[in-house]
Amino acid sequence: MKRVLLGLVYFLFMGTVFAGEVSRDGYRDFSSTDGRNIRGRIIKYDAQRKKLFFERDNKKQMWIAPSAFCQEDWDYIKEWIAADQFLSGGLLSITIQKNAGSSKDKETKPDYGTIKKLKPIYYELNLRNRTGATIEDVRIDYRCYVARKGSNEHPDSDYWVSGQIKVAGIKSGNISCCTKAIVMETAHKKTQERVTSTSYDSSTGYYDSSSGWVTVVTKMWEDKVKGIWFKVSGPKLDGEQVVRDVCFPRDFAQKHSWSDADNNAPVPSLNSKEARKKRSEYDRTFIGKLREIEKANAEDKAKMIKELSLLYDAQHDKQGYYALRIGGLYKKSRDFESALSWYEKSLQAGNPGVHRSLAELYSSGCPETFDGAKAVKHALIALEGHEKDYSLVEILARAYARDGQFKMAIRIQRQAIERWQKLTGYKGDYKTYKERLELYKNGKPYTM
């Protein structure tokens, strides 16, 4: 945008413009009524005396009537006077007032348990016009800069919210206009953690468990306004609008630039039409890759699994389903450490089906994944509500063995064999289950 030097007094204002056909020092060519060429610049205008304070390129200054210039310069002088008045804090004062709306809590379904406290903020501009004339075609653009402070593995980030206010004209007196609601979010993740207790009935030889759920709320992020920047566009000078910059707090522009916002895109809505479309495209791509891996030969699978891992985006995996699938692929390829890493990602996303997989790796994966206490914990959670599933009972026996509780492991393994016999009629894994029972009798845990 062009900028014209409107006078030394207006160096106090950020909004100054330059006219066409001017040099870098702000001088331009004028023509007097007698045909003489005068190179200079207008410093200020005295409305009472109706005279211009003019400086020539030789630094001589004088008061001169606009009528001393030819007709072709009058349009420019009128534009200059209008721009001068628009930039004058005395003739057009602009103040900003911050107002906060009422907060409300919202549990967002797309985020599966994310609770957001939404606090709307409004910025009101009060404009007082003392120029004695209506200022036409005013446009107000704004950018609100927001700092998002992350917690619990959520990174810090900055973003901006933009908008525009159209004002047909500013008549003499006061007018007010307001931004749209700028919503600040404070987000928490609500999860359920299971607390389990165990007991053994010696009369029946069966293991029983009881458990309950505890709600855990952890903070994810909190938004705070860094500042807001208004660009108020007014009268035109040499075909371009004069722009006045107003910030809150006042020194915000000294620490930031308007282009800073271009480097930080607005935060997208997780439930917008565009976001849902991206999730749908991601789902199709991911599932397609999974099918390709299932059909691939052993040599290609390892490479394809790594490529799928790079494709993974947690934003599109709100329940940890895809992380669980990737972990399963690594487990099949016997890369148990990588599998464990992906299972833990699935657990963080709140996937209830990952407890079985975690119990298997902690109990019988490899030395790098062994953890008897965690194996027992996840096996008990996986077993809750599925007590008749003999395969889960068998995993629990593995967990106890890895934790060094071999007496309990023997009892649970026998229970698994008994349930297996009733359901399958001695088909399937009977020999395998008996072999694991012998391991536990000899004080040895099972390893895959």
C-alpha positions as CSV (number, residue, x, y, z in Angstrom):
1,M,0.0,0.0,0.0
2,K,1.3,3.5,-0.9
3,R,2.0,5.9,1.9
4,V,2.1,9.8,1.9
5,L,3.8,11.9,4.6
6,L,1.0,14.0,6.0
7,G,3.0,16.0,8.4
8,L,5.5,15.6,11.2
9,V,2.8,15.6,13.8
10,Y,1.4,12.3,12.3
11,F,4.5,10.4,13.0
12,L,2.7,9.7,16.2
13,F,0.2,7.7,14.3
14,M,0.9,4.3,12.7
15,G,-1.5,5.0,9.8
16,T,0.2,7.3,7.3
17,V,0.0,6.9,3.5
18,F,2.1,7.9,0.5
19,A,0.6,9.4,-2.6
20,G,1.5,8.6,-6.2
21,E,4.3,10.5,-8.0
22,V,6.1,11.4,-4.8
23,S,9.7,10.9,-3.9
24,R,10.9,9.1,-0.9
25,D,11.1,12.3,1.1
26,G,7.4,12.9,0.5
27,Y,7.7,15.8,-2.0
28,R,5.5,16.0,-5.1
29,D,5.0,18.4,-8.0
30,F,2.2,21.1,-7.7
31,S,1.3,23.7,-10.3
32,S,0.3,27.3,-9.3
33,T,-2.5,29.2,-11.0
34,D,0.1,31.2,-13.0
35,G,1.7,28.0,-14.4
36,R,4.7,27.7,-12.2
37,N,5.9,24.3,-11.0
38,I,6.2,24.0,-7.3
39,R,7.8,21.0,-5.7
40,G,6.9,20.5,-2.1
41,R,4.7,18.8,0.4
42,I,1.7,19.7,2.6
43,I,2.5,19.7,6.4
44,K,-0.9,20.5,7.8
45,Y,-4.2,22.2,7.2
46,D,-5.7,25.0,9.3
47,A,-9.5,24.6,9.0
48,Q,-10.2,28.0,10.6
49,R,-7.9,29.9,8.4
50,K,-8.5,27.6,5.4
51,K,-4.9,27.6,4.6
52,L,-2.2,24.9,4.0
53,F,1.1,24.9,5.8
54,F,3.4,24.1,2.9
55,E,7.1,23.1,2.7
56,R,9.1,23.4,-0.5
57,D,11.9,21.1,-1.4
58,N,14.4,23.8,-0.4
59,K,13.0,23.5,3.2
60,K,11.3,26.9,3.1
61,Q,7.9,26.8,4.8
62,M,4.9,29.0,4.3
63,W,1.1,29.3,4.8
64,I,-0.7,29.2,1.5
65,A,-4.3,29.1,0.3
66,P,-5.5,26.1,-1.7
67,S,-6.7,28.5,-4.3
68,A,-3.1,29.3,-5.2
69,F,-2.8,25.9,-6.9
70,C,-4.3,25.0,-10.2
71,Q,-7.6,23.1,-10.6
72,E,-5.8,19.8,-11.2
73,D,-4.2,19.9,-7.7
74,W,-7.5,20.7,-5.9
75,D,-8.7,17.1,-5.9
76,Y,-5.5,15.9,-4.4
77,I,-5.6,18.7,-1.7
78,K,-9.2,17.7,-0.8
79,E,-8.2,14.1,-0.5
80,W,-5.1,15.0,1.6
81,I,-7.3,17.1,4.0
82,A,-9.8,14.2,4.4
83,A,-6.9,11.8,5.0
84,D,-5.3,14.2,7.4
85,Q,-8.5,14.5,9.4
86,F,-9.0,10.8,9.4
87,L,-5.5,10.2,10.9
88,S,-5.9,12.9,13.5
89,G,-6.5,11.4,16.9
90,G,-8.1,14.7,17.9
91,L,-10.5,14.8,15.1
92,L,-11.2,11.0,14.9
93,S,-10.6,9.3,18.2
94,I,-10.7,5.5,18.3
95,T,-10.8,3.6,21.6
96,I,-11.1,-0.2,22.2
97,Q,-13.0,-1.8,25.0
98,K,-12.8,-5.6,25.8
99,N,-15.9,-7.3,26.9
100,A,-16.3,-10.9,28.1
101,G,-19.4,-13.0,27.6
102,S,-20.7,-15.7,29.9
103,S,-18.7,-19.0,29.9
104,K,-20.3,-22.3,29.2
105,D,-19.1,-25.9,29.3
106,K,-19.4,-28.2,26.3
107,E,-18.6,-31.9,26.1
108,T,-17.8,-32.4,22.4
109,K,-18.7,-35.7,20.9
110,P,-16.1,-35.6,18.1
111,D,-13.4,-35.5,20.7
112,Y,-14.7,-38.5,22.6
113,G,-14.6,-37.2,26.2
114,T,-13.1,-33.7,25.7
115,I,-14.7,-31.1,27.8
116,K,-14.3,-27.5,26.6
117,K,-15.0,-24.4,28.6
118,L,-15.9,-21.8,26.0
119,K,-15.5,-18.1,26.9
120,P,-16.5,-15.6,24.2
121,I,-14.7,-12.3,24.1
122,Y,-15.8,-9.2,22.2
123,Y,-13.9,-6.1,21.3
124,E,-15.9,-2.9,20.9
125,L,-14.6,0.0,18.9
126,N,-15.8,3.5,19.8
127,L,-15.2,6.1,17.1
128,R,-15.8,9.8,17.8
129,N,-15.9,12.0,14.7
130,R,-15.1,15.7,15.2
131,T,-14.2,16.6,11.6
132,G,-17.6,18.2,11.0
133,A,-18.2,15.9,8.0
134,T,-19.2,12.3,7.4
135,I,-16.3,9.9,6.8
136,E,-17.5,7.6,4.0
137,D,-16.6,4.0,3.1
138,V,-14.9,2.9,6.2
139,R,-13.8,-0.7,6.5
140,I,-12.3,-2.3,9.6
141,D,-10.2,-5.5,9.5
142,Y,-9.0,-7.1,12.6
143,R,-6.8,-10.0,13.7
144,C,-6.9,-11.4,17.2
145,Y,-3.7,-13.2,18.2
146,V,-4.2,-16.1,20.6
147,A,-1.7,-18.1,22.6
148,R,-2.7,-21.7,23.3
149,K,-0.8,-23.1,26.3
150,G,-0.6,-26.9,26.1
151,S,-0.5,-29.4,29.0
152,N,0.1,-33.1,29.3
153,E,1.9,-33.7,26.0
154,H,-0.2,-31.2,24.1
155,P,2.2,-28.6,22.6
156,D,2.0,-24.9,22.9
157,S,0.8,-23.1,19.7
158,D,-0.3,-19.7,18.5
159,Y,-3.2,-18.9,16.2
160,W,-5.3,-16.0,15.1
161,V,-8.9,-15.2,14.4
162,S,-9.7,-12.6,11.8
163,G,-12.8,-10.7,10.8
164,Q,-14.1,-7.6,9.1
165,I,-16.5,-4.8,10.2
166,K,-18.2,-2.8,7.5
167,V,-19.3,0.7,8.4
168,A,-21.2,2.7,5.7
169,G,-20.1,6.0,7.2
170,I,-19.1,7.8,10.4
171,K,-21.3,10.8,10.9
172,S,-20.4,13.5,13.3
173,G,-20.6,12.3,16.9
174,N,-20.0,8.8,18.4
175,I,-20.6,5.4,16.9
176,S,-19.7,2.0,18.2
177,C,-19.1,-1.3,16.4
178,C,-18.1,-4.7,17.7
179,T,-16.2,-7.8,16.6
180,K,-17.8,-11.2,16.3
181,A,-17.4,-13.5,19.3
182,I,-13.8,-14.7,19.7
183,V,-14.1,-17.9,21.7
184,M,-11.3,-18.9,24.1
185,E,-11.1,-22.6,24.9
186,T,-10.0,-24.3,28.1
187,A,-10.0,-28.0,27.3
188,H,-9.9,-31.0,29.6
189,K,-9.8,-34.7,28.7
190,K,-12.2,-36.9,30.7
191,T,-11.2,-40.6,30.9
192,Q,-12.4,-43.6,32.9
193,E,-9.8,-45.6,34.9
194,R,-10.6,-48.9,36.3
195,V,-9.7,-49.8,39.9
196,T,-9.6,-53.6,40.3
197,S,-9.4,-55.9,43.3
198,T,-8.9,-59.7,43.2
199,S,-9.9,-62.7,45.3
200,Y,-9.6,-66.4,45.1
201,D,-12.3,-68.9,46.2
202,S,-10.4,-72.0,47.6
203,S,-13.6,-74.0,47.8
204,T,-14.3,-73.8,44.1
205,G,-10.8,-73.2,42.8
206,Y,-12.0,-70.1,40.8
207,Y,-10.6,-66.7,40.7
208,D,-13.0,-63.7,41.1
209,S,-12.4,-60.1,40.5
210,S,-14.3,-56.9,41.2
211,S,-13.7,-53.5,39.9
212,G,-15.0,-50.0,39.6
213,W,-14.5,-46.9,37.4
214,V,-12.9,-43.7,38.5
215,T,-13.3,-40.5,36.4
216,V,-10.0,-38.7,35.7
217,V,-9.9,-35.2,34.2
218,T,-6.7,-33.9,32.8
219,K,-6.0,-30.5,31.3
220,M,-5.2,-30.4,27.6
221,W,-4.8,-26.7,26.8
222,E,-5.9,-23.1,27.6
223,D,-6.3,-20.1,25.3
224,K,-5.3,-16.6,26.2
225,V,-5.5,-13.5,24.0
226,K,-2.1,-11.9,23.3
227,G,-3.6,-8.9,21.6
228,I,-5.9,-7.6,18.9
229,W,-4.9,-5.5,15.9
230,F,-7.4,-3.3,13.9
231,K,-6.7,-1.8,10.5
232,V,-9.2,1.0,10.0
233,S,-9.4,2.0,6.3
234,G,-10.9,5.3,5.5
235,P,-10.7,8.0,2.7
236,K,-8.8,7.4,-0.5
237,L,-5.6,9.3,-1.4
238,D,-4.3,8.9,-4.9
239,G,-6.7,5.9,-5.4
240,E,-5.7,4.0,-2.3
241,Q,-7.4,4.0,1.1
242,V,-5.6,5.6,4.1
243,V,-5.1,3.0,6.8
244,R,-5.0,3.7,10.5
245,D,-3.7,1.0,12.9
246,V,-5.1,0.6,16.3
247,C,-4.0,-2.1,18.8
248,F,-5.0,-3.4,22.2
249,P,-2.8,-3.4,24.2
250,R,-1.4,-0.2,22.7
251,D,2.2,-1.4,22.4
252,F,1.1,-4.7,20.7
253,A,2.3,-3.5,17.3
254,Q,5.8,-2.8,18.6
255,K,6.2,-6.5,19.5
256,H,4.4,-8.1,16.5
257,S,3.7,-7.4,12.9
258,W,0.5,-7.8,11.0
259,S,2.1,-10.6,8.9
260,D,2.9,-12.6,12.0
261,A,-0.6,-13.9,11.8
262,D,0.0,-15.3,8.3
263,N,2.5,-17.7,9.8
264,N,-0.1,-19.1,12.2
265,A,-3.3,-20.5,10.6
266,P,-6.6,-20.4,12.5
267,V,-7.3,-23.4,14.6
268,P,-9.7,-25.6,12.5
269,S,-12.9,-27.0,14.0
270,L,-12.7,-30.7,14.6
271,N,-16.4,-31.0,13.5
272,S,-16.4,-28.8,10.5
273,K,-17.5,-30.1,7.1
274,E,-13.9,-29.8,5.9
275,A,-12.5,-31.7,8.9
276,R,-15.1,-34.5,8.5
277,K,-14.2,-34.7,4.8
278,K,-10.5,-35.0,5.7
279,R,-11.2,-37.7,8.2
280,S,-13.2,-39.7,5.7
281,E,-10.4,-39.5,3.1
282,Y,-7.9,-40.5,5.8
283,D,-10.0,-43.5,6.8
284,R,-10.3,-44.7,3.2
285,T,-6.5,-44.3,2.7
286,F,-5.6,-46.0,6.0
287,I,-7.9,-49.0,5.6
288,G,-6.7,-49.4,2.0
289,K,-3.1,-49.6,3.2
290,L,-4.0,-52.2,5.8
291,R,-5.5,-54.4,3.2
292,E,-2.5,-54.1,1.0
293,I,-0.2,-55.1,3.9
294,E,-2.4,-58.2,4.6
295,K,-1.9,-59.3,1.0
296,A,1.8,-58.5,0.8
297,N,4.6,-61.0,1.1
298,A,6.9,-61.1,4.1
299,E,9.7,-59.1,2.5
300,D,7.5,-56.1,1.6
301,K,5.5,-56.1,4.8
302,A,8.2,-54.5,7.0
303,K,8.6,-51.6,4.6
304,M,4.9,-51.1,4.2
305,I,4.3,-51.2,8.0
306,K,6.8,-48.4,8.4
307,E,5.1,-46.4,5.6
308,L,1.8,-46.8,7.4
309,S,3.3,-45.6,10.6
310,L,4.4,-42.4,8.9
311,L,0.9,-41.9,7.5
312,Y,-0.6,-42.2,11.0
313,D,-2.3,-39.0,12.3
314,A,-3.6,-39.0,15.9
315,Q,-6.1,-36.2,15.0
316,H,-8.0,-38.7,12.8
317,D,-7.7,-41.6,15.4
318,K,-9.7,-40.3,18.3
319,Q,-10.4,-43.8,19.8
320,G,-7.0,-45.2,19.1
321,Y,-8.3,-47.9,16.7
322,Y,-5.6,-47.3,14.0
323,A,-2.8,-47.2,16.6
324,L,-4.0,-50.6,17.8
325,R,-4.0,-52.0,14.3
326,I,-0.4,-50.7,13.7
327,G,0.6,-52.3,17.0
328,G,-0.9,-55.6,15.9
329,L,1.1,-55.5,12.7
330,Y,4.4,-55.0,14.6
331,K,3.4,-57.8,17.0
332,K,2.9,-60.2,14.1
333,S,6.3,-59.3,12.7
334,R,7.7,-59.9,16.3
335,D,8.9,-56.3,16.7
336,F,7.4,-56.2,20.2
337,E,9.0,-52.9,21.3
338,S,7.4,-51.0,18.4
339,A,4.1,-52.9,19.0
340,L,4.2,-51.8,22.7
341,S,4.8,-48.1,21.7
342,W,1.7,-48.2,19.4
343,Y,-0.5,-50.0,22.0
344,E,0.4,-47.3,24.5
345,K,-0.7,-44.6,22.0
346,S,-4.0,-46.5,21.6
347,L,-4.4,-46.6,25.3
348,Q,-3.8,-42.8,25.6
349,A,-6.6,-42.3,23.0
350,G,-8.9,-44.2,25.3
351,N,-9.3,-47.5,23.4
352,P,-10.7,-50.1,25.8
353,G,-9.8,-53.0,23.5
354,V,-6.0,-52.5,23.9
355,H,-5.8,-53.9,27.4
356,R,-5.6,-57.4,26.2
357,S,-2.8,-56.6,23.8
358,L,-0.8,-54.8,26.5
359,A,-1.2,-57.7,28.9
360,E,0.2,-60.0,26.3
361,L,3.3,-57.9,25.6
362,Y,4.0,-57.1,29.3
363,S,3.6,-60.8,30.2
364,S,5.1,-62.7,27.3
365,G,6.5,-60.4,24.6
366,C,10.3,-59.9,25.0
367,P,12.7,-58.9,27.8
368,E,12.3,-55.2,26.7
369,T,8.6,-55.3,27.2
370,F,8.3,-57.5,30.3
371,D,6.5,-55.9,33.3
372,G,4.6,-58.4,35.5
373,A,2.7,-55.7,37.5
374,K,1.4,-53.9,34.4
375,A,0.6,-57.3,32.8
376,V,-1.7,-58.2,35.7
377,K,-3.3,-54.8,35.8
378,H,-4.2,-54.8,32.1
379,A,-5.3,-58.5,32.1
380,L,-7.7,-57.8,34.9
381,I,-9.2,-54.9,33.1
382,A,-9.5,-56.9,29.9
383,L,-11.2,-59.7,31.8
384,E,-13.9,-57.5,33.3
385,G,-17.2,-58.5,31.7
386,H,-15.6,-61.3,29.7
387,E,-15.0,-63.9,32.5
388,K,-16.1,-66.7,30.2
389,D,-13.5,-65.9,27.6
390,Y,-10.9,-68.7,28.4
391,S,-8.3,-66.9,26.2
392,L,-8.4,-63.9,28.5
393,V,-8.2,-66.1,31.6
394,E,-5.1,-67.7,30.0
395,I,-3.5,-64.3,29.5
396,L,-4.1,-63.5,33.1
397,A,-2.3,-66.7,34.1
398,R,0.7,-65.5,32.0
399,A,0.6,-62.2,33.7
400,Y,0.7,-63.7,37.2
401,A,3.6,-66.0,36.1
402,R,5.5,-63.0,34.8
403,D,4.9,-61.2,38.1
404,G,6.4,-64.2,40.0
405,Q,3.0,-65.3,41.5
406,F,3.2,-68.9,40.2
407,K,0.7,-70.4,42.6
408,M,-1.9,-68.0,41.3
409,A,-0.8,-68.6,37.7
410,I,-1.2,-72.3,38.1
411,R,-4.7,-71.9,39.5
412,I,-5.8,-69.5,36.8
413,Q,-4.2,-71.6,34.1
414,R,-6.2,-74.6,35.3
415,Q,-9.3,-72.5,35.3
416,A,-8.6,-71.5,31.7
417,I,-8.1,-75.1,30.7
418,E,-11.4,-76.1,32.3
419,R,-13.3,-73.4,30.6
420,W,-11.6,-74.2,27.3
421,Q,-12.6,-77.8,27.6
422,K,-16.3,-77.0,28.2
423,L,-16.4,-74.7,25.2
424,T,-14.3,-76.6,22.6
425,G,-14.4,-80.2,23.6
426,Y,-10.6,-80.7,23.8
427,K,-10.0,-79.1,20.4
428,G,-7.5,-76.4,19.6
429,D,-4.9,-75.2,22.1
430,Y,-5.3,-78.0,24.7
431,K,-1.7,-79.2,24.4
432,T,-0.3,-75.6,24.4
433,Y,-2.3,-74.7,27.5
434,K,-1.0,-77.9,29.3
435,E,2.6,-77.0,28.3
436,R,2.2,-73.6,29.8
437,L,0.8,-75.1,33.0
438,E,3.9,-77.2,33.3
439,L,6.1,-74.1,32.9
440,Y,4.4,-72.4,35.8
441,K,4.7,-75.5,37.9
442,N,8.5,-75.3,37.3
443,G,8.6,-71.6,38.2
444,K,9.0,-70.4,34.7
445,P,6.9,-67.7,32.9
446,Y,5.8,-68.1,29.3
447,T,7.5,-66.1,26.5
448,M,6.1,-65.9,22.9
